[in-house]
Amino acid sequence: MDDSALSQIENGTAEEVNTVLRNFNSQNGRAFEFPDLVKDRKKKLIDGIAQKLNDPNMALCYTACLETLRILSRDPGEVEVMTTREVLKVMQRHAGLDSGVEESRDHSPSLKPDNKNVVVEALKCLCNLIYNSSAARRTCSYNGCIESIVRRLKTYRDPDLAHEVKFFDMRMLFLLTALVADIRSKIRHDLHGLTYLMETLDLIIKTSVNHEQQKGSLDTDIPLADNEVDLACEILKVLFNLTVHVDKTNLEEEEEAHFMRMVSILHDLLVCKTESSDKREELVSNTVNLLTTMPPTCYEELMTPITEGTLEVHAKKENEYEGQNMEAINALLEFLELRLDRAEEQQLQNLKDQLTPIFNCLWESSRNNRVIRKFLRSKVLPPLTDVTRRPEEGTHIRNKLCRLMTSPVMDIKEMVADFLFVLCKENVIRLVKYTGYGNAAGLLASRGLMHGGQGNVGKYSSESEESDTEE
């Protein structure tokens, strides 16, 4: 950008500024570094844009100005020229995140459709700066942005509030809660963030059904739209950040109720349909991540009781177990098998990251809930029908898990062995029968059980669970 362009931005009309910045944006739309824009020139450009954004007569060029700031905010090299208090305050105001409600009422941009682009571009700028700058994180943690996002959460039921605004609100909150640990407790307790975030997830699920019912459809099994899944995933990531370090062993009654309610909503997400399989996998993946932070006692909320005459409506026959609808648990098992198939087909580099959350989730739920453990065992370790084949041969989920028990990745083979051992109620003979002595040797050696015996059986029910081939 030359001196004449900078001069036009500083002294030109809204139309002239809009033209100059549109040209710059089109030329640099995919750029992440700006070596030709030296620091002094960059500062002059940003100061000129901030001046226009503060001028109510320049509304025509607001979107172009914020698009330029968004492009420049990608470069972490000289991001400090964009993180001054004055520039951040301008972005905050145009994002509708002013700290003082009464003071900002006359100055904050409305969130009507014609102003949506300005709000979204300002939110994108703030997200980039929070990601790239510790100074921006500190400022946005204590300048009222968080309070304003939580306040706007309460209005998400408003159909006039654009989806993009909701999405980037949650993206910004995710980045702040991930990168600034100090604010997590404040959001949980002072701002009641868990409650509002859970209500928003519940709203997403119910809104999808209500829209179809308004069209005259009687079907309640309505798929979530892709943009609804995107928003739900951002909320799930925020909730993960807020709950991952909470001490689950010493919860107050109110906190425990929050977690029970949260797992109930996660159950609803697990049984939701989506418009595309990729979005389904993304939704379940983020749901599983959040489940790993839940207290073990809350896993019972993943099951719902089946009353007489409701089975055909609420559950397939194969998902009924001991009077409970196990559809959500089956969804977790299907997700595990999907990840196992991808691991075998593509030899994924991040195998540990792909499998650890779902194994932790299934292991914890099996260890702490008898019905879930018995249901998973019926699916993963059904009665043996062909004892002439080696355990790792075949396409059943048991065979896939047995193949992973000799994985070169130590964490993976330990997780698989621990999961299967729990399904066997830590009975060595039963584990060896289903997996083979060679596959089970690693776990048995690490626990001093090479000569047989049992692990910690005190936490399991005493009810017999011998399989059809136990003899």
C-alpha positions, 0 to 999 in steps of 0.5 A: 500500500503506497502513500497515496492510498494511505492518504486516501484512507486518512482523508478520503470520503467513505466511498474512497476509503471503501474502494481503496480497502476493497482493492487491498483486501482482494489482493491480500485475501489469502496472505498471512504475512505482509513483508512490504508493509513495514511497521510504521506504514502498518501502524499508520494504516491501522490508525487510519482505519480505527479513525474511520471506525470511530466516525459514525458518518463512515458506516459505508466502509465499516465492513471493508475496514474490519476485513482489512484488520482481519487480514492483518491480524493473521500475521503474528510478527508485528501484532502489537500495533493492533493490540493497543487499547484504542484499537481493541476497544473499537473492535469490541464496540463493533462486535457488540461486546461493550462492557457497559450496557447502559453506556453502550446502548446508543453506540453499539451496532445493532445486530440487525441483518444489514449490520451482521457483516460488521459484527461478524468481521469484528468478532473474527478480528478479535479471534485472530488477535486473541490467538496470536497475542497474549496482550489481546488475551489479557485485555479481552479477559478483563474489558467486559468482552466475556460478560457481554458474550455471556449476556448475548447467550441469553438472546440466542433464541432470537431468530434475528440474531445471525448464526455467524454471530453466535458461532464467532461468539463461541469461537472467541469464548473457546479461545479465551477459556483455552488460553487464559485459565484464570477466567474459567472459574469466573465464567462457571460461578460468577457468570453462571456460564455452564447454565447458559451454555447448556441451555443453548445446546438444548435450544439447538436440539429443540429448535430443529424439531420445532421447525419441522413440526411447524411445517406440518411434519410429525417426525421427531427424528430430524437431522441437525443442519450443518451450521447447527452442528458447527455451533454445538461443537464450539459450545462443547469445546467451551464446556470442555475448557470450563470443566476439564480441571474441576475436581470431580471427587468433591462436588457440591450438590449444585455442581453435581446437578449441573453435571447430571443435566449436562450428560443428559444433554450429551445423551440427546446429542449422541442420538441426534441425526445430522445432515452429513456423516462428517458433521456427525463424526465431528459432533460425536467427537466433541461430545466424547471429549466433554464426556471424559471430564464428567464425574463417573456417577453421571454416566447413568444419564446416558441411558433412558428407561423404556416404559411399556409400549414406547420401545418402537418409538424410542429405540430399536430392539437391539438398543434395549437392555435390561429395560434401558434405551442404550442408543447413546451407548451404542452411538459411542461404540459405533464411533469407536469402531469408525475410529478403529477402521480409519486407524487400520485403513489409513495408518493415522499418525495421530492414532493416540489422539484419535482413540484416547478420548473414546477409550477413556469414556467407555472404560470409565462408564463400564467401570462405574455402571453395571448396565453399561458394562454388561451391554458393552460386553454383549456387543464387544465380547459376545459368546464365541462361535468359532474357537478355531480362529485366532482372536485377532483374525476377523472383522468384528470389533473384538478382532480389531481390538485384539490387533491393537493389543500388540500395537507398538504405541504403548498407550494404545495397547494399554488402553485397549487391554484395560477396556477389555479387562474391565468388560471381563470384570478383571477376570484373567481366564475370561480375558485370555479366552477372548483375546488370547494369552499372547495378546493379553500378556502385556497387561497381565505382566504389568499387573503381576497376573501372569499365573492367573487370578483376578484384578480389583473385583471389589467394585463389580457386582457379584452377579454371575456373568459367565458366557455361553462358552465359559466351560 
